[in-house]
Amino acid sequence: MPDEIHKALLESLLGCLAFLEHSDSDTVDPDSAMRALENAAYPLLNLSDADRASLVTMFEQMATEETDAGWREFIRLQPRGLGLVPADDSDIGAIG
């Protein structure tokens, strides 16, 4: 799949994740938001180790290129939040 398609899919995923994580309970039922987040993560967790590592690299690259500090931090935290890296992995998050 061409890199532009990967980038567009990742940006779409990030937009959905941000909406679900930052919406108040009047906008999105918290249980429904959690179910949607789990549904988003599940196919990613079934990727091969190499593909998960590639996806984590894509998140890292996107975060590095982001100029908005808040959005950069949100992107940086997503591999851990999606379960793509262990919660205690100290290597992730060393993005500038």
VOGU-840440 format. One record per atom (N, C-alpha, C, O): residue number from 1; x, y, z. Coordinates in pm, 1 decimal. Layout:
% VOGU-840440
[NUM,[X,Y,Z]] ...
This chain:
% VOGU-840440
[1,[85.4,-117.7,0.0]] [1,[0.0,0.0,0.0]] [1,[90.1,124.1,0.0]] [1,[184.1,131.6,79.2]] [2,[63.4,219.1,-85.6]] [2,[147.4,339.9,-92.5]] [2,[150.7,415.9,40.4]] [2,[54.2,414.8,116.8]] [3,[263.7,481.7,65.9]] [3,[283.7,554.7,190.9]] [3,[176.8,660.2,216.5]] [3,[137.8,681.0,331.4]] [4,[128.5,727.1,112.5]] [4,[25.6,829.9,131.3]] [4,[-104.0,769.8,183.6]] [4,[-174.7,833.0,262.2]] [5,[-135.0,649.0,140.8]] [5,[-254.9,581.9,191.7]] [5,[-236.2,546.1,338.3]] [5,[-327.0,565.4,419.2]] [6,[-118.6,494.0,373.3]] [6,[-89.4,462.0,513.7]] [6,[-101.8,586.1,601.2]] [6,[-162.1,582.3,708.5]] [7,[-44.4,695.2,554.1]] [7,[-49.2,819.5,631.4]] [7,[-192.8,868.2,648.0]] [7,[-231.9,910.6,756.8]] [8,[-270.7,862.2,541.6]] [8,[-410.3,906.1,549.4]] [8,[-490.2,817.6,645.2]] [8,[-571.3,867.8,723.1]] [9,[-467.6,687.3,639.6]] [9,[-537.5,596.9,731.6]] [9,[-498.4,623.6,876.0]] [9,[-583.5,621.4,965.0]] [10,[-370.8,648.8,899.8]] [10,[-325.4,677.9,1035.6]] [10,[-384.5,809.9,1085.0]] [10,[-425.9,819.5,1200.5]] [11,[-388.9,910.6,999.8]] [11,[-449.6,1038.5,1038.2]] [11,[-598.2,1021.3,1068.7]] [11,[-649.2,1081.6,1163.1]] [12,[-667.6,940.2,990.3]] [12,[-809.3,913.2,1016.3]] [12,[-827.1,842.4,1150.0]] [12,[-914.9,878.3,1228.4]] [13,[-744.4,742.5,1175.9]] [13,[-749.8,671.2,1303.1]] [13,[-724.7,766.3,1419.7]] [13,[-796.2,762.6,1519.8]] [14,[-623.9,850.8,1406.7]] [14,[-592.8,946.3,1513.4]] [14,[-708.4,1041.8,1538.8]] [14,[-737.9,1074.4,1653.8]] [15,[-773.5,1086.3,1433.6]] [15,[-888.8,1174.1,1450.2]] [15,[-1000.9,1106.2,1526.9]] [15,[-1062.1,1166.2,1615.2]] [16,[-1027.4,981.5,1493.0]] [16,[-1131.4,905.3,1564.9]] [16,[-1092.0,882.1,1710.4]] [16,[-1174.8,897.2,1800.2]] [17,[-966.9,845.7,1734.0]] [17,[-920.6,822.7,1870.6]] [17,[-931.5,950.2,1954.0]] [17,[-974.8,946.3,2069.2]] [18,[-892.3,1062.1,1895.4]] [18,[-899.9,1189.3,1968.2]] [18,[-1044.0,1222.7,2002.2]] [18,[-1073.2,1264.8,2114.2]] [19,[-1134.4,1204.4,1906.9]] [19,[-1275.5,1231.4,1932.9]] [19,[-1326.6,1145.7,2047.7]] [19,[-1391.8,1196.2,2139.2]] [20,[-1297.2,1016.3,2043.2]] [20,[-1345.9,925.3,2146.9]] [20,[-1284.8,954.7,2282.8]] [20,[-1353.9,948.8,2384.5]] [21,[-1157.4,985.8,2285.4]] [21,[-1089.1,1008.0,2412.7]] [21,[-1123.1,1142.8,2475.6]] [21,[-1118.7,1156.7,2597.8]] [22,[-1156.7,1241.5,2394.0]] [22,[-1175.1,1376.5,2446.9]] [22,[-1320.6,1423.5,2451.0]] [22,[-1348.7,1535.4,2493.8]] [23,[-1411.6,1339.1,2407.1]] [23,[-1553.0,1377.1,2412.1]] [23,[-1606.6,1355.6,2553.3]] [23,[-1571.2,1259.2,2621.2]] [24,[-1692.5,1447.3,2595.6]] [24,[-1752.9,1429.8,2728.1]] [24,[-1866.7,1328.3,2719.4]] [24,[-1907.2,1287.8,2610.4]] [25,[-1916.9,1288.5,2834.8]] [25,[-2017.8,1182.2,2840.4]] [25,[-2151.5,1224.5,2779.9]] [25,[-2234.6,1139.1,2749.1]] [26,[-2173.5,1355.1,2762.4]] [26,[-2294.9,1400.5,2695.4]] [26,[-2285.4,1380.7,2544.1]] [26,[-2387.1,1368.4,2475.8]] [27,[-2164.1,1377.9,2493.2]] [27,[-2142.1,1361.6,2349.9]] [27,[-2133.1,1214.7,2311.4]] [27,[-2195.8,1171.0,2214.9]] [28,[-2055.2,1139.4,2387.1]] [28,[-2036.0,996.8,2359.4]] [28,[-2047.0,920.3,2490.9]] [28,[-1978.6,952.5,2588.1]] [29,[-2132.7,819.6,2493.2]] [29,[-2144.5,734.7,2610.4]] [29,[-2007.6,673.0,2639.8]] [29,[-1947.4,614.2,2549.9]] [30,[-1956.7,684.3,2762.3]] [30,[-1823.2,632.4,2794.7]] [30,[-1805.0,483.9,2763.3]] [30,[-1698.5,443.4,2716.9]] [31,[-1907.8,402.5,2788.1]] [31,[-1896.4,259.3,2756.3]] [31,[-1886.1,237.4,2606.1]] [31,[-1811.5,150.8,2560.3]] [32,[-1960.8,315.5,2530.1]] [32,[-1954.1,304.9,2384.1]] [32,[-1818.6,351.8,2332.6]] [32,[-1763.0,292.6,2240.2]] [33,[-1765.9,457.6,2392.0]] [33,[-1633.7,507.4,2352.3]] [33,[-1527.7,401.4,2379.1]] [33,[-1441.0,377.7,2295.0]] [34,[-1534.0,337.5,2495.8]] [34,[-1435.6,234.4,2529.3]] [34,[-1446.8,116.7,2432.3]] [34,[-1345.1,63.0,2388.3]] [35,[-1567.3,77.0,2399.2]] [35,[-1588.0,-32.9,2305.0]] [35,[-1530.7,3.3,2167.7]] [35,[-1468.1,-79.9,2102.0]] [36,[-1552.3,126.6,2125.5]] [36,[-1499.4,170.8,1995.9]] [36,[-1346.4,173.4,1997.4]] [36,[-1283.3,134.8,1899.1]] [37,[-1286.5,218.2,2107.3]] [37,[-1140.3,218.7,2118.9]] [37,[-1085.4,76.6,2114.2]] [37,[-984.3,50.8,2048.8]] [38,[-1151.8,-15.0,2183.1]] [38,[-1109.0,-155.1,2180.9]] [38,[-1122.3,-213.3,2040.8]] [38,[-1035.9,-288.8,1996.2]] [39,[-1230.7,-178.3,1971.0]] [39,[-1250.0,-226.6,1834.6]] [39,[-1144.8,-170.4,1740.2]] [39,[-1104.4,-237.9,1645.5]] [40,[-1100.3,-48.6,1764.6]] [40,[-995.6,11.2,1682.1]] [40,[-861.9,-58.1,1706.6]] [40,[-784.2,-77.9,1613.2]] [41,[-835.0,-94.9,1831.0]] [41,[-706.9,-155.0,1866.4]] [41,[-696.8,-301.6,1824.7]] [41,[-588.6,-348.1,1788.6]] [42,[-806.6,-373.8,1829.2]] [42,[-803.0,-518.9,1809.9]] [42,[-733.2,-563.0,1681.0]] [42,[-644.5,-648.1,1687.4]] [43,[-769.4,-508.8,1564.6]] [43,[-700.9,-555.1,1442.8]] [43,[-552.1,-522.5,1443.2]] [43,[-471.7,-595.6,1385.5]] [44,[-516.1,-412.6,1508.5]] [44,[-375.0,-373.5,1514.0]] [44,[-295.7,-470.3,1599.8]] [44,[-179.2,-497.8,1571.2]] [45,[-357.5,-521.7,1704.0]] [45,[-289.7,-616.2,1793.0]] [45,[-268.6,-751.1,1726.1]] [45,[-185.0,-830.0,1770.2]] [46,[-343.3,-778.1,1620.6]] [46,[-328.6,-904.4,1548.9]] [46,[-226.4,-897.0,1435.4]] [46,[-204.9,-995.2,1364.3]] [47,[-164.1,-781.5,1418.8]] [47,[-58.1,-769.4,1318.8]] [47,[64.3,-848.4,1364.1]] [47,[80.8,-876.9,1482.7]] [48,[148.7,-882.7,1269.0]] [48,[274.8,-948.2,1303.1]] [48,[361.0,-849.9,1383.9]] [48,[337.2,-729.2,1382.6]] [49,[459.6,-903.0,1453.0]] [49,[550.7,-817.2,1529.6]] [49,[615.9,-712.7,1439.3]] [49,[630.0,-596.6,1477.7]] [50,[655.2,-754.4,1319.9]] [50,[720.2,-661.7,1226.9]] [50,[624.0,-552.3,1182.8]] [50,[663.1,-436.0,1173.0]] [51,[500.0,-587.7,1156.3]] [51,[402.0,-487.4,1114.2]] [51,[366.8,-393.1,1228.6]] [51,[349.4,-273.3,1206.5]] [52,[356.2,-445.8,1351.1]] [52,[331.0,-357.8,1467.5]] [52,[447.0,-260.6,1485.6]] [52,[425.5,-142.7,1513.2]] [53,[569.3,-309.4,1470.1]] [53,[687.0,-222.7,1482.7]] [53,[684.9,-114.7,1374.7]] [53,[718.9,0.6,1400.9]] [54,[645.2,-152.2,1254.5]] [54,[635.2,-55.1,1145.3]] [54,[530.1,50.8,1177.1]] [54,[551.2,169.5,1151.8]] [55,[417.6,7.9,1232.3]] [55,[311.8,101.9,1268.7]] [55,[358.1,197.1,1379.6]] [55,[330.1,316.8,1374.9]] [56,[427.9,144.0,1477.3]] [56,[481.8,228.3,1584.4]] [56,[577.7,331.0,1525.0]] [56,[576.9,447.3,1565.3]] [57,[659.2,289.3,1430.8]] [57,[750.9,381.7,1363.4]] [57,[673.8,491.1,1290.7]] [57,[715.7,606.9,1290.1]] [58,[561.5,455.2,1229.5]] [58,[479.2,555.7,1161.5]] [58,[425.0,657.9,1261.3]] [58,[426.1,777.9,1233.7]] [59,[377.7,611.3,1377.4]] [59,[332.4,704.1,1481.4]] [59,[446.6,796.0,1523.3]] [59,[428.1,917.1,1534.9]] [60,[564.6,738.4,1546.1]] [60,[679.8,817.5,1589.8]] [60,[717.2,923.2,1486.3]] [60,[744.4,1038.2,1520.8]] [61,[718.3,883.3,1359.4]] [61,[753.2,977.6,1253.4]] [61,[650.3,1089.8,1244.6]] [61,[685.7,1207.0,1231.1]] [62,[523.0,1052.9,1252.3]] [62,[418.1,1153.9,1245.5]] [62,[428.8,1250.9,1363.0]] [62,[411.2,1371.6,1346.3]] [63,[457.4,1198.0,1481.0]] [63,[471.7,1284.0,1599.0]] [63,[591.2,1378.5,1583.2]] [63,[583.1,1496.5,1617.3]] [64,[699.4,1326.3,1532.4]] [64,[819.6,1407.8,1513.3]] [64,[793.5,1523.6,1416.8]] [64,[847.3,1633.0,1434.0]] [65,[711.2,1498.8,1316.1]] [65,[682.2,1601.0,1215.0]] [65,[574.8,1699.5,1259.0]] [65,[557.3,1803.7,1195.8]] [66,[502.9,1668.6,1365.9]] [66,[392.0,1753.6,1411.3]] [66,[445.0,1879.4,1480.7]] [66,[535.7,1871.6,1563.6]] [67,[388.3,1994.8,1446.5]] [67,[432.7,2121.3,1506.1]] [67,[352.5,2159.3,1629.9]] [67,[403.1,2232.5,1715.0]] [68,[229.5,2111.7,1642.3]] [68,[147.9,2142.2,1759.6]] [68,[187.3,2048.1,1873.1]] [68,[174.9,1926.2,1860.9]] [69,[234.7,2105.7,1983.6]] [69,[286.9,2025.7,2094.4]] [69,[181.7,1931.6,2154.6]] [69,[212.7,1816.6,2185.6]] [70,[60.2,1978.4,2170.9]] [70,[-44.4,1895.0,2228.0]] [70,[-79.7,1777.4,2139.1]] [70,[-95.3,1664.9,2186.7]] [71,[-92.0,1803.4,2011.0]] [71,[-125.1,1696.6,1916.0]] [71,[-6.8,1600.3,1903.2]] [71,[-26.3,1479.2,1892.6]] [72,[116.9,1654.1,1904.3]] [72,[237.0,1570.7,1898.3]] [72,[238.4,1472.7,2016.6]] [72,[268.0,1354.6,1998.6]] [73,[207.2,1520.7,2135.5]] [73,[205.3,1435.2,2254.2]] [73,[94.4,1330.5,2242.7]] [73,[115.0,1214.6,2278.7]] [74,[-21.8,1369.8,2193.4]] [74,[-131.1,1274.3,2174.5]] [74,[-86.7,1162.2,2080.2]] [74,[-106.9,1044.5,2109.7]] [75,[-26.3,1198.9,1966.8]] [75,[21.1,1099.0,1870.7]] [75,[125.5,1008.9,1935.7]] [75,[121.8,886.9,1919.4]] [76,[216.7,1068.0,2007.7]] [76,[325.9,994.6,2070.8]] [76,[274.8,888.2,2168.3]] [76,[336.4,782.6,2182.7]] [77,[164.0,915.2,2234.1]] [77,[110.7,823.3,2334.8]] [77,[24.9,710.1,2276.2]] [77,[-4.3,613.0,2346.0]] [78,[-14.9,721.1,2151.5]] [78,[-108.6,623.9,2095.9]] [78,[-56.4,480.9,2084.2]] [78,[-133.4,388.3,2109.7]] [79,[69.9,457.1,2047.1]] [79,[114.5,316.8,2042.6]] [79,[96.6,244.6,2176.8]] [79,[56.4,128.3,2180.5]] [80,[126.1,312.7,2283.7]] [80,[108.1,253.2,2416.8]] [80,[-40.7,238.7,2448.1]] [80,[-83.3,135.1,2499.1]] [81,[-119.9,341.7,2417.8]] [81,[-262.4,338.3,2445.7]] [81,[-335.5,230.3,2368.4]] [81,[-434.0,174.7,2416.9]] [82,[-288.0,200.3,2249.1]] [82,[-349.2,96.4,2166.8]] [82,[-296.1,-43.1,2199.4]] [82,[-344.4,-142.6,2145.3]] [83,[-197.3,-49.9,2287.3]] [83,[-140.6,-179.1,2324.9]] [83,[-36.1,-230.5,2228.4]] [83,[-2.0,-348.7,2231.6]] [84,[15.5,-143.4,2142.3]] [84,[115.9,-186.0,2044.2]] [84,[253.0,-202.8,2105.9]] [84,[336.8,-275.8,2052.9]] [85,[276.4,-136.2,2217.1]] [85,[401.6,-150.5,2292.6]] [85,[365.0,-172.0,2439.2]] [85,[260.6,-125.1,2484.5]] [86,[449.2,-241.7,2512.6]] [86,[419.9,-262.7,2655.0]] [86,[414.0,-130.5,2730.1]] [86,[484.5,-35.5,2696.0]] [87,[331.2,-125.1,2830.6]] [87,[314.1,-2.7,2909.5]] [87,[443.5,39.7,2976.4]] [87,[461.4,158.1,3005.2]] [88,[534.2,-53.9,3002.0]] [88,[659.0,-19.9,3069.9]] [88,[777.3,-8.7,2974.5]] [88,[892.0,-5.6,3019.0]] [89,[751.3,-2.4,2843.8]] [89,[857.5,8.0,2744.2]] [89,[914.6,149.3,2748.8]] [89,[847.8,245.5,2711.0]] [90,[1037.8,160.9,2795.0]] [90,[1096.3,294.9,2811.9]] [90,[1150.2,351.7,2681.4]] [90,[1180.8,470.8,2675.3]] [91,[1162.8,270.9,2577.3]] [91,[1214.6,321.5,2450.5]] [91,[1112.6,409.2,2378.9]] [91,[1150.0,507.0,2314.2]] [92,[984.5,375.4,2389.5]] [92,[881.8,454.4,2322.3]] [92,[866.8,586.9,2395.2]] [92,[876.9,592.7,2517.8]] [93,[843.8,688.6,2322.8]] [93,[823.3,819.3,2384.2]] [93,[949.6,904.3,2387.2]] [93,[950.1,1014.0,2443.0]] [94,[1054.8,854.0,2327.9]] [94,[1176.6,931.6,2324.2]] [94,[1178.6,1020.7,2200.9]] [94,[1284.7,1054.4,2148.3]] [95,[1060.7,1057.8,2156.5]] [95,[1048.5,1141.4,2037.3]] [95,[1071.3,1286.3,2077.7]] [95,[1023.8,1331.6,2181.8]] [96,[1145.0,1358.3,1993.2]] [96,[1178.6,1498.0,2018.5]] [96,[1068.3,1588.0,2022.7]] [96,[1087.1,1707.8,2043.6]] 
